[in-house]
């Protein structure tokens, strides 16, 4: 038998190929970096794709203003270590400008990220955003292209996507339109953790099991923070938890876990019974079609 | 499921018509291999009840978009993943009905294996022939004919053998049977789970593997071509602006090995210029390697300074391949807007783009009876043989010899939409 790439090498090679296609075809791309595990995999892939050169794109964080400080500190350290450029596009700036109007102060801010993202795309003239979305995350994503076309309003039309054949990616756009490129489309949560282990990637500490004050609300675990205070009649517990995704505090819930290193997380992931988004994204549970609706509006 | 190491990837597509039970088959495969997680299952259970069904409808697992849920059909290619410890699987679930030929071609383009579903009650249908033809057209080397719904014909062995015989006759008629192509059959009931992951109690007469066993053992290493090096340059690395002085003169060429092997000290030439050089370093990230294998993304340094840019191709010096200014190939038209012979289009091939004119439509394939017809233009889902004249030279192979350097897409110059997908058959 001839030599074949192992599954991690194959996935890595495909992701490098996609990133280099973005660099080769687009004139002003940007990589969306949240400090989360998927975008950290993207950064390692970018290193393998472009070092010893610099990245042919800046990094950009869409900041909801509701972040765990561990994640923001980690984000800034990572950018310094890589010696690359970070743009922070802040929801609070959009709120000041009046382009984001919250219905109430404690409303989850995730769905407004698309407004700030689209404003940043326009301001900087980006023609492609590289993101860490995966097809295994959610039903609507399973049909997403690797290079996904968005019109001037950032809209995704699931019935009118560009066909994508072989690995010939068409990233051509007119001014104002843009491409969302997803190099790790074909990765699963397990692949991500195995890659983190193999590459020895550093992660924000909240991914690992730690003691935290929480309350149990509607079958979810809600961490008690400044923006997610305790409600009347609730009882605070201090338990071991870890986050499976990081994002806006108001819509990211931890899971109970003792996994305090990557290896334990892999074992836990292998035997887990709940999908990543179902467990930890409070905003996708609204309806069966929640994600599809948000994507049509320009959400990542 | 345990921690996996050293396994490879198998990409396959499933094709069948609307009610062959294709979505049920995938649902069953994921369900029985324990890849469906509880919250997904709860949602499916709710939806099944809403539609008035008693049992869980496994086909809902693969239904993604709202419109599909409403109509109860799959209208776009959806990708699914599962892993067994031996392999990681990527499933492209392609819709079956005729108006979505383009989606089937899309799914087939990245598949190594096609699972073609046949309803055991109905035997070979027009769709079965069409799916087989398209799988052959897109160069899939492994075909598994899944003869499903065996429960509805009382697991009858002779009916199964008749369908196998009919299929092989058809495969022979369209010249599918050849040394590089592997055709297998499995009788099954996706609904009951017979011969998917478990063998079940009713198909004892069948001695072959279950679907999962078949997938686990399928050897795709022979499909990989180690003989002819094709390395299209994607990106040139020139970190001259770096603070690190040692990097001022560094230049390297980034891309993926599409076929063949590339070793340190190999004598290569650059096409189309023909300049020659020698490989001094191959890296993956900061790791130096001696040999790069097909599908590997690498960074290559050469011994002398020659002008190389994106779109150039590295091949071995003794290779006789040359750049061409025209070719003939089979095209699947993907766009709603018909092909216009008076327009120019763009062709994207490996990492190169060229303006093209279509000089001739030789014939169109009638997808119902697979006969050839004359055509003045092409509409969505049409498949035809076309000749192209190129503005820029391209370095091409016949698709049957090399999928990566034989494939191209056609892009509309004004909308930038991908309007066609093509496979090169001959030069000029």
Interface residues (C-beta under 8 A of the other chain):
Chain A: X1 X2 X3 X4 X5 X6 X7 X9 X10 X11 X12 X13 X14 X16 X17 X20 X21 X23 X24 X47 X48 X49 X50 X51 X52 X53 X54 X56 X135 X136 X139 X140 X142 X143 X158 X159 X161 X162 X163 X164 X165 X166 X167 X168 X170 X172 X173 X174 X185 X186 X188 X190 X191 X194 X266 X267 X270 X271 X272 X273 X274 X275 X278 X279 X288 X289 X292
Chain B: X1 X2 X3 X4 X5 X6 X7 X8 X9 X37 X38 X39 X40 X43 X47 X62 X63 X64 X65 X66 X67 X69 X75 X76 X77 X78 X79 X80 X81 X83 X87 X88 X90 X102 X103 X105 X106 X109 X110 X219 X220 X221 X222 X224 X226 X234 X235 X237 X238 X239 X241 X242 X244 X247 X250 X254 X255 X256 X284 X285 X286 X293 X295 X296 X297 X310 X334 X346 X348 X349 X351 X403 X404 X407 X408 X409 X411 X416 X417 X418 X421
